[in-house]
Amino acid sequence: MAPHAIAEAALGGLRQQLTGDAIAPGDPGYDEARAVFNGMIDRHPAVIAQCETGADVARAIRFGRENDLEIAVRGGGHSVAGMALNDDGIVVDLRRMHTVIVNPVERTARIGGGATMSHLDRACQPYDLATTGGRASTTGVGGFTLGGGSGWLERKFGLACDNLVAVELVTADGSTVHASADENPELFWALHGGGGNFGVATAITLKLHPLQAMSMMMLLFRPEEGLQVARAYRDFLSSAPDELGGGLFYLTGPPEPFVPDHLVGKLTCILLITYAGPEMEARNVAEPLLALPREAELIAELPYAELQCMLDDPPGQRNYWSAEYLAGFPDAAVDAFTARAGTMPVPSSSQHILFPMGGAVAAGPGDHPLPWRTAPWAVHPFGIWESPADDERAVEWVRDVRAGMRPWSIGTVYLNFIGLEGEDRVLAAFGEENYRRLAAVKTEYDPDNVFRLNHNIKPLQPAV
Ligand SMILES: Cc1cc2nc3c(=O)[nH]c(=O)nc-3n(C[C@H](O)[C@H](O)[C@H](O)COP(=O)(O)OP(=O)(O)OC[C@H]3O[C@@H](n4cnc5c(N)ncnc54)[C@H](O)[C@@H]3O)c2cc1C
């Protein structure tokens, strides 16, 4: 018997209880079931409960607790630190719970806890409805939304969590709780950024918005032009409409038809402009940026669900990312940002990203536990590479970007954009007052810290 194998009888009992399946080491499909986006994560759970219903989730949680197994919760598997997995514990795998029901009259979507952005976007597209989603179609709606949720539409429609209408949650004792503005409002508040700390979301209801047209302009520059482009972009954003999103990227020029030969496989600077509206309107609005001399461009009006897949990378590469949220982007910060493009590992799938914030992100609800939303800019070094031989260089590059941007940092950070960087970073992400309030909610719903494989909010210690 393997050292941490669960007794066959107990496993058989779980299998009988679940509508879904339970996969253990040695079972067919075990290795596929334990793979996550980040290829550096190689963990071996004792059992993976492939849940199909809320009742399955409750049974899996109870089974984990009765058998003293650490509990991990898996949605899209995109956490860079691999928090959807553990060694020798139980994984509550939600991926089969991906049904999305769109209500076009109320303009809402009820989304299964294991749905990906692609499930959501494709269900909404026929109704010309959309909401703020992550920039990769395979990201889980659950982890994304409960952590905050930043995407191309955020300046217009706010963060994903601003669009939360209701959450159905299975808590640490296996009971089902509903949270909305009217029901358990303190828990509802905590779910706006507090992640998976309070339970497993089996269904999430999000507000949708009419979106008749979406446009995208990708302008390609030589890296040495990046400094001028970044300054022009910064100045332009100070008065840009909220329909405009996107970001400034340095990346390895991909072998695509729109990329000129001299940039393929080489460091390339890309200004990506997304616009929630038709192409002609987008061109008018972005005129000052379209006046910049460039190497190539790709401009199109396209369905939002298609835009959402455009940056998809295959899973299984090696990942390390971090972020700094900036109080401003003065010339010295532009210099620091562009200088670090030159040290990025190339060729690789890594991206050195500047995201504009503002609009509905900054103007959004002040009562959510997310102080970083007031920052006008975010720098997101997104290291993705293939060979273990490049691990040190890639990780060092990400850390150097963080260090280089720290003079302009507001000191707080969006946790979905970072790995495990210590308790201080979690505290800073919410601020002390919010953290205390979140800890009180944690104490009520998960006093034993059963859900701790996340950016963990610790329950309050009982008074002695
Ligand atoms: C390629 C890529 C692109 C990304 N782009 C963006 C982006 O544009 N914007 C952005 O904001 N973020 C982005 N992210 C980050 C992403 O939002 C976070 O990694 C998020 O946590 C992923 O959620 P998941 O369900 O896919 O991941 P998982 O690894 O499955 O889960 C992450 C955490 O959330 C918890 N969790 C997941 N689902 C549930 C649930 N239903 N109930 C309770 N807890 C749950 C897990 O237990 C775990 O702690 C990106 C990540 C990748 C890999």
The ligand as a Tripos MOL2 file, in Angstrom:
@<TRIPOS>MOLECULE
LIG
   53    58     1     0     0
SMALL
NO_CHARGES

@<TRIPOS>ATOM
      1 C1         -3.2300   32.2910  -18.3180 C.3       1 LIG1
      2 C2         -3.8140   33.0360  -17.1620 C.ar      1 LIG1
      3 C3         -4.4460   34.2550  -17.3850 C.ar      1 LIG1
      4 C4         -5.0090   34.9500  -16.3220 C.ar      1 LIG1
      5 N1         -5.6110   36.1600  -16.5830 N.ar      1 LIG1
      6 C5         -6.2150   36.8170  -15.5770 C.ar      1 LIG1
      7 C6         -6.8910   38.0470  -15.8350 C.ar      1 LIG1
      8 O1         -6.9410   38.5370  -16.9430 O.2       1 LIG1
      9 N2         -7.4830   38.6600  -14.8050 N.ar      1 LIG1
     10 C7         -7.4530   38.1580  -13.5340 C.ar      1 LIG1
     11 O2         -8.0370   38.7660  -12.6580 O.2       1 LIG1
     12 N3         -6.8030   37.0120  -13.2590 N.ar      1 LIG1
     13 C8         -6.1880   36.3380  -14.2500 C.ar      1 LIG1
     14 N4         -5.5180   35.1780  -13.9770 N.ar      1 LIG1
     15 C9         -5.3880   34.7590  -12.5910 C.3       1 LIG1
     16 C10        -6.6160   34.0120  -12.1240 C.3       1 LIG1
     17 O3         -7.7080   34.8860  -11.9240 O.3       1 LIG1
     18 C11        -6.3210   33.3290  -10.7800 C.3       1 LIG1
     19 O4         -5.2480   32.4490  -10.9250 O.3       1 LIG1
     20 C12        -7.5530   32.5990  -10.2620 C.3       1 LIG1
     21 O5         -7.3430   32.2350   -8.9270 O.3       1 LIG1
     22 C13        -7.8160   31.3710  -11.0920 C.3       1 LIG1
     23 O6         -8.9680   30.7180  -10.6920 O.3       1 LIG1
     24 P1         -9.1370   29.1970  -11.1240 P.3       1 LIG1
     25 O7        -10.4590   28.7440  -10.6290 O.co2     1 LIG1
     26 O8         -8.8210   29.0450  -12.5640 O.co2     1 LIG1
     27 O9         -7.9200   28.5310  -10.3680 O.3       1 LIG1
     28 P2         -7.7540   27.3780   -9.2810 P.3       1 LIG1
     29 O10        -6.2890   27.1540   -9.2450 O.co2     1 LIG1
     30 O11        -8.6300   26.2130   -9.5670 O.co2     1 LIG1
     31 O12        -8.2340   28.0710   -7.9650 O.3       1 LIG1
     32 C14        -7.5880   29.1980   -7.4470 C.3       1 LIG1
     33 C15        -8.0540   29.4230   -6.0080 C.3       1 LIG1
     34 O13        -9.4480   29.7200   -6.0200 O.3       1 LIG1
     35 C16       -10.1540   28.7370   -5.2760 C.3       1 LIG1
     36 N5        -11.3780   28.4230   -6.0040 N.ar      1 LIG1
     37 C17       -11.5110   28.1600   -7.3160 C.ar      1 LIG1
     38 N6        -12.8050   27.9600   -7.6240 N.ar      1 LIG1
     39 C18       -13.4950   28.0850   -6.4720 C.ar      1 LIG1
     40 C19       -14.8650   27.9850   -6.1410 C.ar      1 LIG1
     41 N7        -15.7930   27.7140   -7.0460 N.pl3     1 LIG1
     42 N8        -15.2180   28.1960   -4.8500 N.ar      1 LIG1
     43 C20       -14.2930   28.4940   -3.9070 C.ar      1 LIG1
     44 N9        -12.9790   28.5910   -4.1700 N.ar      1 LIG1
     45 C21       -12.5870   28.3920   -5.4460 C.ar      1 LIG1
     46 C22        -9.2030   27.5500   -5.1830 C.3       1 LIG1
     47 O14        -9.4060   26.7620   -4.0560 O.3       1 LIG1
     48 C23        -7.8480   28.2050   -5.1320 C.3       1 LIG1
     49 O15        -7.5280   28.6080   -3.8290 O.3       1 LIG1
     50 C24        -4.9440   34.4400  -15.0110 C.ar      1 LIG1
     51 C25        -4.3190   33.2160  -14.7880 C.ar      1 LIG1
     52 C26        -3.7510   32.5250  -15.8500 C.ar      1 LIG1
     53 C27        -3.0700   31.2160  -15.6160 C.3       1 LIG1
@<TRIPOS>BOND
     1     1     2 1
     2     2     3 ar
     3     2    52 ar
     4     3     4 ar
     5     4     5 ar
     6     4    50 ar
     7     5     6 ar
     8     6     7 ar
     9     6    13 1
    10     7     8 2
    11     7     9 ar
    12     9    10 ar
    13    10    11 2
    14    10    12 ar
    15    12    13 ar
    16    13    14 ar
    17    14    15 1
    18    14    50 ar
    19    15    16 1
    20    16    17 1
    21    16    18 1
    22    18    19 1
    23    18    20 1
    24    20    21 1
    25    20    22 1
    26    22    23 1
    27    23    24 1
    28    24    25 2
    29    24    26 1
    30    24    27 1
    31    27    28 1
    32    28    29 2
    33    28    30 1
    34    28    31 1
    35    31    32 1
    36    32    33 1
    37    33    34 1
    38    33    48 1
    39    34    35 1
    40    35    36 1
    41    35    46 1
    42    36    37 ar
    43    36    45 ar
    44    37    38 ar
    45    38    39 ar
    46    39    40 ar
    47    39    45 ar
    48    40    41 1
    49    40    42 ar
    50    42    43 ar
    51    43    44 ar
    52    44    45 ar
    53    46    47 1
    54    46    48 1
    55    48    49 1
    56    50    51 ar
    57    51    52 ar
    58    52    53 1
@<TRIPOS>SUBSTRUCTURE
     1 LIG1         1 GROUP 0 **** ****
